[in-house]
Amino acid sequence: MNRSTKQGAPDYHITSAQSQKGNRSVPRHRRSAAEIERENQTMAFKAGLFLGFGIAALAFAIILWAWVIPTMDNAVSIAQGMVA
């Protein structure tokens, strides 16, 4: 029985990573006014897009509920009357 060998593969990544020391502080990414404005415009566009889709879906549901469903109910009753 060989007692000098370890089980598993050697881990070379940990030993190489320990030789490099990291920075004590992480520098902050400074954004310019143009980047902030572009981000604000992107967020406003997305909010407007979602709001527009929501309003369109609501209008579609109202039209469906108020006009299409009663019309189809009437058409189905007429068709049932013709068959019977």
KEFI-723658 format. One record per atom (N, C-alpha, C): x, y, z; atom name. Coordinates in nm, 3 decimals, m for minus. Layout:
REM KEFI-723658
<<X, Y, Z>, 'CA'>
...
//
This chain:
REM KEFI-723658
<<0.084, m0.118, 0.000>, 'N'>
<<0.000, 0.000, 0.000>, 'CA'>
<<0.088, 0.124, 0.000>, 'C'>
<<0.064, 0.210, m0.094>, 'N'>
<<0.145, 0.330, m0.110>, 'CA'>
<<0.079, 0.446, m0.037>, 'C'>
<<0.144, 0.497, 0.067>, 'N'>
<<0.085, 0.604, 0.148>, 'CA'>
<<0.128, 0.743, 0.102>, 'C'>
<<0.218, 0.756, 0.010>, 'N'>
<<0.269, 0.888, m0.029>, 'CA'>
<<0.185, 0.955, m0.137>, 'C'>
<<0.094, 0.885, m0.202>, 'N'>
<<0.012, 0.946, m0.306>, 'CA'>
<<m0.123, 0.987, m0.250>, 'C'>
<<m0.180, 1.094, m0.307>, 'N'>
<<m0.312, 1.143, m0.265>, 'CA'>
<<m0.416, 1.094, m0.364>, 'C'>
<<m0.536, 1.084, m0.316>, 'N'>
<<m0.646, 1.045, m0.403>, 'CA'>
<<m0.689, 1.166, m0.487>, 'C'>
<<m0.721, 1.144, m0.615>, 'N'>
<<m0.771, 1.250, m0.701>, 'CA'>
<<m0.660, 1.314, m0.782>, 'C'>
<<m0.701, 1.405, m0.867>, 'N'>
<<m0.607, 1.474, m0.955>, 'CA'>
<<m0.548, 1.595, m0.885>, 'C'>
<<m0.425, 1.633, m0.921>, 'N'>
<<m0.367, 1.752, m0.860>, 'CA'>
<<m0.441, 1.877, m0.906>, 'C'>
<<m0.449, 1.978, m0.818>, 'N'>
<<m0.524, 2.100, m0.846>, 'CA'>
<<m0.425, 2.213, m0.872>, 'C'>
<<m0.390, 2.233, m0.997>, 'N'>
<<m0.291, 2.335, m1.033>, 'CA'>
<<m0.352, 2.475, m1.037>, 'C'>
<<m0.482, 2.487, m1.051>, 'N'>
<<m0.543, 2.619, m1.063>, 'CA'>
<<m0.535, 2.697, m0.933>, 'C'>
<<m0.553, 2.631, m0.822>, 'N'>
<<m0.549, 2.700, m0.694>, 'CA'>
<<m0.408, 2.750, m0.665>, 'C'>
<<m0.308, 2.670, m0.693>, 'N'>
<<m0.171, 2.712, m0.662>, 'CA'>
<<m0.129, 2.829, m0.751>, 'C'>
<<m0.172, 2.832, m0.876>, 'N'>
<<m0.132, 2.944, m0.962>, 'CA'>
<<m0.211, 3.070, m0.927>, 'C'>
<<m0.335, 3.054, m0.882>, 'N'>
<<m0.416, 3.170, m0.849>, 'CA'>
<<m0.370, 3.233, m0.718>, 'C'>
<<m0.312, 3.157, m0.630>, 'N'>
<<m0.268, 3.212, m0.502>, 'CA'>
<<m0.143, 3.297, m0.517>, 'C'>
<<m0.071, 3.280, m0.625>, 'N'>
<<0.051, 3.358, m0.641>, 'CA'>
<<0.022, 3.499, m0.692>, 'C'>
<<m0.099, 3.525, m0.742>, 'N'>
<<m0.135, 3.658, m0.790>, 'CA'>
<<m0.230, 3.723, m0.691>, 'C'>
<<m0.189, 3.838, m0.640>, 'N'>
<<m0.273, 3.907, m0.544>, 'CA'>
<<m0.367, 4.003, m0.617>, 'C'>
<<m0.489, 4.014, m0.566>, 'N'>
<<m0.587, 4.103, m0.625>, 'CA'>
<<m0.573, 4.244, m0.572>, 'C'>
<<m0.645, 4.336, m0.634>, 'N'>
<<m0.646, 4.475, m0.588>, 'CA'>
<<m0.721, 4.485, m0.456>, 'C'>
<<m0.682, 4.582, m0.375>, 'N'>
<<m0.748, 4.602, m0.247>, 'CA'>
<<m0.886, 4.665, m0.266>, 'C'>
<<m0.902, 4.744, m0.369>, 'N'>
<<m1.033, 4.806, m0.396>, 'CA'>
<<m1.066, 4.790, m0.544>, 'C'>
<<m1.193, 4.785, m0.573>, 'N'>
<<m1.239, 4.771, m0.710>, 'CA'>
<<m1.280, 4.909, m0.759>, 'C'>
<<m1.223, 4.955, m0.870>, 'N'>
<<m1.260, 5.088, m0.918>, 'CA'>
<<m1.403, 5.091, m0.970>, 'C'>
<<m1.472, 5.201, m0.946>, 'N'>
<<m1.610, 5.217, m0.993>, 'CA'>
<<m1.610, 5.258, m1.139>, 'C'>
<<m1.707, 5.207, m1.210>, 'N'>
<<m1.723, 5.244, m1.350>, 'CA'>
<<m1.799, 5.376, m1.355>, 'C'>
<<m1.736, 5.478, m1.406>, 'N'>
<<m1.802, 5.608, m1.413>, 'CA'>
<<m1.872, 5.622, m1.546>, 'C'>
<<m1.998, 5.658, m1.538>, 'N'>
<<m2.077, 5.671, m1.660>, 'CA'>
<<m2.090, 5.817, m1.696>, 'C'>
<<m2.088, 5.842, m1.824>, 'N'>
<<m2.103, 5.980, m1.870>, 'CA'>
<<m2.251, 6.016, m1.874>, 'C'>
<<m2.279, 6.144, m1.895>, 'N'>
<<m2.417, 6.191, m1.902>, 'CA'>
<<m2.489, 6.131, m2.022>, 'C'>
<<m2.416, 6.109, m2.130>, 'N'>
<<m2.477, 6.050, m2.250>, 'CA'>
<<m2.519, 5.906, m2.224>, 'C'>
<<m2.438, 5.831, m2.150>, 'N'>
<<m2.474, 5.692, m2.118>, 'CA'>
<<m2.596, 5.687, m2.027>, 'C'>
<<m2.602, 5.777, m1.930>, 'N'>
<<m2.717, 5.782, m1.839>, 'CA'>
<<m2.842, 5.819, m1.916>, 'C'>
<<m2.832, 5.916, m2.006>, 'N'>
<<m2.948, 5.957, m2.087>, 'CA'>
<<m2.993, 5.843, m2.179>, 'C'>
<<m2.899, 5.770, m2.238>, 'N'>
<<m2.934, 5.658, m2.324>, 'CA'>
<<m3.004, 5.549, m2.244>, 'C'>
<<m2.957, 5.523, m2.122>, 'N'>
<<m3.021, 5.424, m2.037>, 'CA'>
<<m3.162, 5.468, m1.999>, 'C'>
<<m3.180, 5.596, m1.968>, 'N'>
<<m3.313, 5.647, m1.935>, 'CA'>
<<m3.408, 5.636, m2.054>, 'C'>
<<m3.357, 5.666, m2.174>, 'N'>
<<m3.441, 5.656, m2.293>, 'CA'>
<<m3.478, 5.510, m2.321>, 'C'>
<<m3.386, 5.419, m2.299>, 'N'>
<<m3.414, 5.277, m2.319>, 'CA'>
<<m3.521, 5.230, m2.222>, 'C'>
<<m3.510, 5.268, m2.095>, 'N'>
<<m3.610, 5.229, m1.997>, 'CA'>
<<m3.746, 5.290, m2.029>, 'C'>
<<m3.748, 5.416, m2.074>, 'N'>
<<m3.874, 5.481, m2.110>, 'CA'>
<<m3.936, 5.414, m2.232>, 'C'>
<<m3.854, 5.373, m2.329>, 'N'>
<<m3.906, 5.304, m2.447>, 'CA'>
<<m3.969, 5.171, m2.409>, 'C'>
<<m3.900, 5.095, m2.322>, 'N'>
<<m3.953, 4.965, m2.279>, 'CA'>
<<m4.084, 4.983, m2.202>, 'C'>
<<m4.089, 5.084, m2.114>, 'N'>
<<m4.212, 5.110, m2.038>, 'CA'>
<<m4.325, 5.148, m2.132>, 'C'>
<<m4.297, 5.233, m2.230>, 'N'>
<<m4.399, 5.271, m2.327>, 'CA'>
<<m4.445, 5.155, m2.412>, 'C'>
<<m4.352, 5.068, m2.449>, 'N'>
<<m4.387, 4.951, m2.528>, 'CA'>
<<m4.480, 4.858, m2.451>, 'C'>
<<m4.447, 4.831, m2.324>, 'N'>
<<m4.532, 4.745, m2.241>, 'CA'>
<<m4.668, 4.810, m2.216>, 'C'>
<<m4.669, 4.941, m2.194>, 'N'>
<<m4.794, 5.012, m2.172>, 'CA'>
<<m4.881, 5.007, m2.298>, 'C'>
<<m4.819, 5.025, m2.414>, 'N'>
<<m4.893, 5.019, m2.540>, 'CA'>
<<m4.952, 4.883, m2.565>, 'C'>
<<m4.874, 4.777, m2.542>, 'N'>
<<m4.926, 4.642, m2.559>, 'CA'>
<<m5.039, 4.614, m2.460>, 'C'>
<<m5.025, 4.665, m2.338>, 'N'>
<<m5.130, 4.645, m2.237>, 'CA'>
<<m5.260, 4.714, m2.276>, 'C'>
<<m5.250, 4.838, m2.324>, 'N'>
<<m5.369, 4.911, m2.366>, 'CA'>
<<m5.432, 4.844, m2.488>, 'C'>
<<m5.350, 4.799, m2.582>, 'N'>
<<m5.404, 4.729, m2.700>, 'CA'>
<<m5.474, 4.599, m2.661>, 'C'>
<<m5.417, 4.525, m2.567>, 'N'>
<<m5.479, 4.401, m2.521>, 'CA'>
<<m5.611, 4.429, m2.450>, 'C'>
<<m5.614, 4.536, m2.371>, 'N'>
<<m5.737, 4.574, m2.302>, 'CA'>
<<m5.845, 4.615, m2.402>, 'C'>
<<m5.807, 4.693, m2.503>, 'N'>
<<m5.904, 4.734, m2.605>, 'CA'>
<<m5.955, 4.611, m2.681>, 'C'>
<<m5.868, 4.518, m2.713>, 'N'>
<<m5.909, 4.396, m2.782>, 'CA'>
<<m6.007, 4.316, m2.696>, 'C'>
<<m5.980, 4.306, m2.567>, 'N'>
<<m6.068, 4.231, m2.478>, 'CA'>
<<m6.205, 4.298, m2.467>, 'C'>
<<m6.208, 4.430, m2.462>, 'N'>
<<m6.337, 4.502, m2.454>, 'CA'>
<<m6.416, 4.482, m2.582>, 'C'>
<<m6.351, 4.492, m2.698>, 'N'>
<<m6.420, 4.470, m2.825>, 'CA'>
<<m6.470, 4.327, m2.834>, 'C'>
<<m6.390, 4.233, m2.791>, 'N'>
<<m6.430, 4.092, m2.794>, 'CA'>
<<m6.551, 4.069, m2.705>, 'C'>
<<m6.549, 4.126, m2.586>, 'N'>
<<m6.656, 4.104, m2.489>, 'CA'>
<<m6.784, 4.176, m2.531>, 'C'>
<<m6.772, 4.296, m2.586>, 'N'>
<<m6.890, 4.377, m2.615>, 'CA'>
<<m6.951, 4.350, m2.752>, 'C'>
<<m6.875, 4.305, m2.850>, 'N'>
<<m6.928, 4.295, m2.985>, 'CA'>
<<m6.918, 4.154, m3.044>, 'C'>
<<m6.802, 4.093, m3.036>, 'N'>
<<m6.781, 3.965, m3.104>, 'CA'>
<<m6.857, 3.852, m3.035>, 'C'>
<<m6.851, 3.843, m2.904>, 'N'>
<<m6.916, 3.732, m2.833>, 'CA'>
<<m7.068, 3.737, m2.849>, 'C'>
<<m7.134, 3.853, m2.830>, 'N'>
<<m7.279, 3.854, m2.855>, 'CA'>
<<m7.315, 3.823, m3.000>, 'C'>
<<m7.236, 3.869, m3.095>, 'N'>
<<m7.263, 3.839, m3.235>, 'CA'>
<<m7.251, 3.689, m3.262>, 'C'>
<<m7.149, 3.627, m3.207>, 'N'>
<<m7.131, 3.483, m3.227>, 'CA'>
<<m7.242, 3.404, m3.157>, 'C'>
<<m7.285, 3.448, m3.038>, 'N'>
<<m7.395, 3.381, m2.970>, 'CA'>
<<m7.521, 3.387, m3.055>, 'C'>
<<m7.546, 3.503, m3.115>, 'N'>
<<m7.662, 3.519, m3.202>, 'CA'>
<<m7.650, 3.430, m3.325>, 'C'>
<<m7.533, 3.424, m3.385>, 'N'>
<<m7.512, 3.340, m3.503>, 'CA'>
<<m7.529, 3.192, m3.469>, 'C'>
<<m7.483, 3.150, m3.352>, 'N'>
<<m7.498, 3.010, m3.312>, 'CA'>
<<m7.645, 2.978, m3.289>, 'C'>
<<m7.720, 3.069, m3.226>, 'N'>
<<m7.863, 3.043, m3.205>, 'CA'>
<<m7.938, 3.038, m3.337>, 'C'>
<<m7.903, 3.122, m3.435>, 'N'>
<<m7.966, 3.117, m3.568>, 'CA'>
<<m7.934, 2.984, m3.636>, 'C'>
<<m7.808, 2.940, m3.628>, 'N'>
<<m7.768, 2.814, m3.691>, 'CA'>
<<m7.838, 2.697, m3.625>, 'C'>
<<m7.855, 2.699, m3.494>, 'N'>
<<m7.926, 2.591, m3.425>, 'CA'>
<<m8.074, 2.590, m3.464>, 'C'>
<<m8.131, 2.708, m3.486>, 'N'>
<<m8.270, 2.717, m3.529>, 'CA'>
<<m8.288, 2.662, m3.670>, 'C'>
<<m8.192, 2.681, m3.756>, 'N'>
<<m8.201, 2.631, m3.894>, 'CA'>
<<m8.188, 2.479, m3.898>, 'C'>
<<m8.106, 2.422, m3.809>, 'N'>
<<m8.082, 2.278, m3.809>, 'CA'>
<<m8.202, 2.205, m3.749>, 'C'>
<<m8.259, 2.260, m3.644>, 'N'>
<<m8.368, 2.190, m3.575>, 'CA'>
<<m8.498, 2.198, m3.647>, 'C'>
//
